[in-house]
Amino acid sequence: MKGTNMQHGGDIYRNKIKLDFSVNINPYGMPDSVRLALLRAIGDCDKYPDIQSMDLINSISELTGVDGRFILPGNGASELFAAIVHGIQPRRIVIPVPSFYGYEKAAAMAESFKIINKETAIAAALEEPVETLGKRPAKAAMMAEPEVVFYEMKETAAFKLDEGIREYLTEETDLLFLANPNNPLGNLVEGGLLEQIAKDCKEKRICLVIDECFLDFTGEEEKYSFKRKLREYPEVIVVKAFTKIFAIPGVRLGFLLCSDENRKGKIQKHLPEWNLSVFAQAAGRAACQEIAYMKQTVKFVQEERDYLSEELRKMGIEVYPSQTDYLFIRTEIPLYEKLLEKEILIRDCSNFRGLGRGYYRIAVKTHEENKQLINAVKEIKKLEH
């Protein structure tokens, strides 16, 4: 990251804030059933949580339609990204930018890896025991130093991922992070391109991590999720989170889907044995039953996203196409500082790699809160003239 020290939204602890538009959680708030499950879980605090999280895995399997053997829960998506890097031990990582800084943070962990000797490095790269190695070239052996390569998406194409990313998927590449939808843009990767990228990764044995943490807000999760293709593409790992769609960032709960059980096992070795508390497991089980809540959320978010987009455009602010619960905007007005004076927090995106000053991300919230934001921006605009 470059620029300011702020790497994430939601810093209500160091700012005086009455409205927080910097984090993208469900404007409906936490479902009542999840709140009740958390309260009831207090009664289980005198017990260890299930170390295998079996009931939670069964609930996630029912929700997603994915075999329970392919599911690995974690203490939020961020913990899983870090565990993936430790489990894969990549020597070359590709990240399209701008995108979620957490991939870069997780990738930085790869720099601490040491190749003890050639045989160990080859075995790690091929995911085979040392004694079974043949004559195949090893990616790890070919790379002298671990590296992270950034593919810059073009502003002229509204920062949408394009075919150019495929040139970065070389034989030396071990890991590719993709957000679908993108954060902070909110756009989706075109389905045909995503499938072609997955084919490239399969051919070159590149682990493809698809971050679908915001996909539930699009209303097209079944169409765009790669979860149905995991058996065909064992190199793919899908990461999802309860944080955003169920509005429980304080609980910390996410999961990954991977049909390569050997790879899943290697990732799991880098997670603490009791990484999920009784609270997280109870909240997750309850959330998996909230199908109607998720459908209502999609409709509400779409209406409010349209309202915000229209009002912002009327004021001459550039609004990029988004299909999720936040908007990516550009304006010459120092909007972050001006809104902060009114105790409204938005996400200044100037420290996202590939972006500069003038880019901001705004969450879609309740209609009343959205109106307050629009009125505040109107007041700022008046003072600018």
C-alpha positions in Angstrom: 0.0 0.0 0.0 1.1 3.6 -0.6 0.0 6.9 0.7 -1.8 7.1 4.0 -1.5 4.6 6.8 -5.2 3.8 6.5 -5.5 0.4 4.9 -9.1 -0.5 5.7 -12.5 1.2 6.2 -14.3 1.2 9.5 -11.8 3.2 11.6 -14.4 4.6 13.9 -11.9 4.3 16.8 -9.7 7.2 15.8 -12.3 9.5 14.2 -15.4 11.1 15.6 -18.1 9.5 13.4 -21.9 9.6 13.3 -22.2 7.8 9.9 -19.8 5.2 8.6 -19.9 4.7 4.9 -16.4 3.3 4.7 -17.4 -0.3 5.4 -19.6 -2.4 3.2 -21.8 -4.5 5.4 -25.5 -5.3 4.9 -27.6 -2.2 5.6 -30.3 -4.4 7.1 -27.9 -5.2 10.0 -27.5 -8.5 11.7 -30.4 -10.9 11.3 -32.4 -11.4 14.6 -31.7 -15.2 14.5 -28.0 -14.6 14.4 -28.2 -12.1 17.3 -30.2 -14.7 19.3 -27.7 -17.4 18.5 -24.8 -15.3 19.8 -26.7 -14.6 23.0 -27.4 -18.3 23.5 -23.8 -19.1 22.8 -22.8 -17.4 26.1 -24.1 -20.5 27.8 -21.5 -22.6 25.9 -18.5 -20.4 26.9 -17.5 -22.9 29.6 -16.9 -25.5 26.9 -14.3 -25.8 24.1 -15.8 -25.1 20.7 -16.0 -28.0 18.3 -12.5 -28.3 16.9 -13.8 -29.7 13.6 -16.7 -27.2 13.3 -18.8 -30.1 11.9 -22.3 -28.6 12.4 -21.1 -25.3 10.9 -19.6 -27.2 7.9 -22.8 -29.1 7.4 -24.8 -25.8 7.5 -22.4 -24.2 4.9 -22.7 -27.3 2.7 -26.5 -27.0 2.8 -26.4 -23.3 2.0 -23.8 -23.5 -0.9 -24.6 -27.0 -2.2 -20.8 -27.8 -2.0 -19.6 -31.1 -0.5 -18.6 -30.7 3.1 -15.3 -32.3 2.4 -14.4 -29.3 0.3 -15.2 -26.7 3.0 -12.7 -25.1 5.4 -14.0 -22.4 7.8 -11.7 -19.7 9.1 -11.6 -16.7 11.4 -12.7 -14.4 8.5 -11.4 -14.3 4.9 -8.2 -12.5 5.9 -7.1 -15.4 8.0 -7.8 -17.8 5.1 -5.8 -15.6 2.6 -2.8 -15.8 4.9 -3.2 -19.6 5.4 -3.4 -20.1 1.7 -0.1 -18.3 1.1 1.5 -20.3 3.9 0.0 -23.5 2.6 0.8 -22.9 -1.1 4.3 -21.4 -0.5 4.2 -19.5 -3.8 7.3 -18.1 -5.4 5.5 -15.8 -7.8 2.1 -14.2 -7.1 0.0 -12.2 -9.5 -2.5 -9.6 -8.2 -4.6 -7.4 -10.5 -4.9 -3.9 -9.1 -6.6 -1.9 -7.9 -8.0 -4.5 -5.5 -8.3 -5.5 -1.9 -5.1 -4.7 0.0 -5.4 -8.0 2.0 -4.0 -10.0 -0.9 -0.8 -8.0 -0.9 -0.6 -8.2 2.8 -1.0 -12.0 2.7 1.5 -12.2 -0.3 4.1 -10.3 1.8 4.1 -13.3 4.1 5.6 -15.4 1.3 8.8 -13.4 1.5 9.7 -15.1 4.8 9.8 -18.6 3.3 13.1 -20.3 2.9 14.1 -23.0 0.5 16.0 -25.5 2.6 17.3 -27.5 -0.3 16.5 -28.3 -3.9 14.6 -31.5 -3.2 12.4 -30.0 -0.5 11.6 -27.0 -2.8 10.7 -29.2 -5.7 8.5 -31.4 -3.5 6.7 -28.4 -2.1 6.1 -27.0 -5.6 4.8 -30.2 -7.0 2.9 -31.1 -3.8 4.5 -34.6 -3.9 6.7 -36.5 -1.5 10.4 -36.0 -2.3 10.9 -39.7 -3.1 8.3 -39.6 -5.9 9.8 -36.8 -7.8 10.4 -37.4 -11.5 12.0 -35.2 -14.1 9.3 -32.5 -14.2 10.6 -28.9 -13.8 9.8 -27.3 -10.5 8.4 -23.8 -10.4 10.0 -23.1 -7.0 13.4 -24.3 -8.2 13.2 -21.9 -11.2 12.6 -18.8 -9.0 15.5 -17.3 -7.2 13.4 -14.9 -5.0 9.7 -14.8 -4.3 8.0 -12.0 -6.1 4.6 -10.3 -6.3 3.6 -9.0 -9.7 0.8 -6.5 -10.2 -1.4 -6.3 -13.3 -2.7 -2.8 -13.6 -6.3 -2.6 -14.8 -6.9 0.4 -17.0 -8.9 3.5 -16.0 -9.9 3.9 -19.7 -11.7 0.5 -19.3 -13.3 1.5 -16.0 -10.7 -0.7 -14.2 -12.4 -3.9 -15.6 -10.3 -7.0 -15.8 -9.4 -7.9 -19.4 -7.6 -10.5 -21.5 -4.2 -8.8 -20.7 -4.1 -10.6 -17.3 -3.5 -13.9 -19.2 -0.1 -12.8 -20.3 0.9 -12.6 -16.6 0.0 -16.3 -16.0 3.4 -17.7 -16.8 4.8 -21.1 -16.0 6.7 -19.6 -13.1 3.5 -18.3 -11.5 2.1 -20.2 -8.5 -0.8 -18.1 -7.2 -3.3 -15.6 -8.6 -5.7 -13.6 -6.5 -8.9 -12.4 -8.1 -11.8 -10.5 -6.5 -15.2 -11.2 -8.0 -16.8 -8.6 -7.6 -13.8 -6.4 -7.3 -13.2 -4.3 -4.2 -13.2 -1.2 -4.4 -14.8 -1.2 -7.9 -17.8 -3.4 -7.4 -17.6 -4.8 -11.0 -17.8 -8.5 -11.9 -15.3 -10.5 -14.0 -16.9 -11.4 -17.3 -17.9 -15.1 -17.1 -16.1 -16.2 -20.2 -12.9 -14.5 -19.2 -13.0 -16.1 -15.7 -13.4 -19.5 -17.2 -10.5 -19.0 -19.6 -8.3 -17.8 -16.7 -9.3 -20.9 -14.8 -8.3 -23.1 -17.8 -4.9 -21.3 -18.0 -4.3 -21.9 -14.3 -5.2 -25.5 -14.7 -2.8 -26.0 -17.6 0.0 -24.2 -15.8 -0.8 -25.6 -12.3 -1.4 -22.1 -10.9 -3.6 -21.9 -7.7 -6.4 -19.5 -8.5 -8.0 -17.8 -5.5 -11.4 -16.3 -6.3 -12.6 -13.9 -3.5 -16.4 -14.0 -3.6 -17.0 -12.1 -0.3 -19.3 -9.6 -2.0 -20.9 -11.8 -4.6 -24.1 -12.5 -2.5 -25.0 -8.8 -2.9 -25.3 -9.0 -6.7 -28.3 -11.4 -6.8 -26.4 -13.4 -9.3 -24.4 -15.6 -7.0 -25.6 -18.8 -8.7 -24.6 -17.5 -12.1 -21.2 -16.1 -11.3 -19.9 -18.3 -8.4 -17.2 -20.8 -9.3 -18.4 -23.1 -6.6 -20.2 -25.4 -9.1 -16.9 -26.0 -11.0 -14.6 -26.9 -8.2 -14.4 -30.6 -9.2 -13.5 -29.6 -12.8 -10.9 -27.1 -11.6 -9.1 -28.4 -8.5 -6.6 -25.5 -8.7 -9.4 -23.1 -7.8 -10.1 -22.0 -4.3 -13.2 -19.9 -3.6 -13.2 -17.7 -0.5 -16.4 -16.4 1.0 -17.3 -14.5 4.2 -20.2 -14.1 6.6 -18.9 -10.6 7.5 -20.5 -8.5 4.8 -23.8 -10.2 3.8 -24.8 -11.0 7.5 -23.3 -7.8 8.9 -21.1 -9.5 11.6 -17.6 -8.1 11.1 -17.0 -8.3 14.8 -17.6 -12.1 14.9 -14.9 -12.9 12.3 -16.1 -15.8 10.1 -15.4 -17.0 6.6 -14.8 -20.2 4.7 -13.0 -21.5 1.6 -14.1 -24.1 -0.9 -11.5 -26.3 -2.5 -11.9 -29.8 -4.2 -8.2 -30.6 -3.8 -8.3 -32.1 -0.4 -4.5 -32.5 -0.3 -4.2 -28.7 -0.9 -7.0 -28.0 1.6 -5.1 -30.0 4.2 -1.9 -28.0 3.6 -3.8 -24.8 4.1 -5.5 -26.1 7.3 -2.2 -26.9 8.9 -1.6 -23.1 9.0 -4.8 -22.4 11.0 -4.9 -22.5 14.8 -6.7 -25.6 16.1 -9.5 -23.6 17.8 -9.7 -20.6 15.4 -13.5 -20.5 15.6 -15.1 -19.6 18.9 -18.5 -20.9 20.1 -19.9 -17.5 19.0 -18.6 -17.7 15.5 -19.9 -21.3 15.0 -23.3 -20.5 16.4 -23.6 -17.3 14.4 -22.6 -19.1 11.2 -25.1 -21.9 11.7 -28.0 -19.5 12.2 -26.9 -17.3 9.3 -27.0 -20.2 6.9 -30.7 -20.5 7.4 -31.4 -16.8 6.4 -32.2 -17.3 2.7 -35.1 -14.9 2.7 -33.0 -12.2 4.4 -30.4 -12.6 1.7 -33.0 -12.2 -1.1 -34.5 -9.1 0.5 -31.0 -7.6 0.9 -30.3 -7.9 -2.8 -33.5 -6.1 -3.8 -33.0 -3.3 -1.2 -29.3 -2.8 -2.1 -30.1 -2.5 -5.8 -32.8 0.2 -5.1 -30.5 2.2 -2.8 -27.5 1.8 -5.1 -29.5 3.2 -8.0 -30.7 6.1 -5.8 -27.2 7.0 -4.6 -25.8 6.7 -8.2 -28.4 8.9 -9.7 -28.0 11.6 -7.0 -24.2 11.6 -7.1 -24.2 11.9 -10.9 -26.6 14.8 -10.8 -23.9 16.6 -8.9 -21.3 15.9 -11.5 -19.5 13.1 -9.6 -18.3 10.2 -11.7 -19.8 6.9 -10.6 -18.4 3.6 -11.8 -20.7 0.7 -12.6 -21.2 -1.5 -9.5 -23.1 -4.7 -8.9 -22.7 -4.9 -5.1 -23.3 -2.9 -1.9 -20.8 -0.1 -2.5 -20.0 2.5 -5.1 -16.7 3.6 -6.5 -16.6 7.3 -7.4 -14.2 10.0 -8.6 -14.3 13.7 -7.9 -11.9 16.6 -7.7 -13.6 17.7 -4.4 -11.6 16.5 -1.3 -14.6 14.5 -0.3 -13.0 12.4 2.4 -11.8 15.4 4.4 -14.9 17.5 3.9 -17.3 14.7 4.9 -15.1 13.9 7.9 -15.7 17.4 9.1 -19.4 16.5 9.1 -18.6 13.3 11.1 -19.2 11.1 8.0 -16.6 8.5 7.1 -16.1 7.3 3.6 -13.2 5.2 2.2 -10.4 7.3 0.7 -9.0 5.0 -2.1 -5.9 7.0 -2.8 -3.8 4.4 -1.1 -5.0 1.5 -3.2 -2.3 0.4 -5.6 -3.1 1.7 -9.1 -5.2 4.7 -7.9 -4.5 8.3 -6.9 -6.2 11.1 -5.2 -9.9 11.7 -6.0 -11.1 8.1 -5.8 -13.5 7.1 -3.1 -15.6 4.1 -2.1 -19.1 4.6 -0.5 -21.2 1.9 1.1 -24.9 1.5 0.3 -26.7 2.0 3.6 -30.3 2.6 4.7 -32.4 5.1 2.7 -32.4 7.7 5.5 -28.6 7.4 5.9 -28.1 7.6 2.1 -30.2 10.8 2.1 -28.0 12.3 4.8 -24.9 11.6 2.8 -26.4 13.1 -0.4 -27.5 16.2 1.5 -24.0 16.5 3.1 -22.3 16.3 -0.4 -24.8 18.9 -1.7 -23.7 21.3 1.0 -20.1 20.7 0.3 -20.7 21.3 -3.4 -22.4 24.6 -2.7 -19.4 25.8 -0.7 -17.0 24.8 -3.5 -18.6 27.4 -5.8 
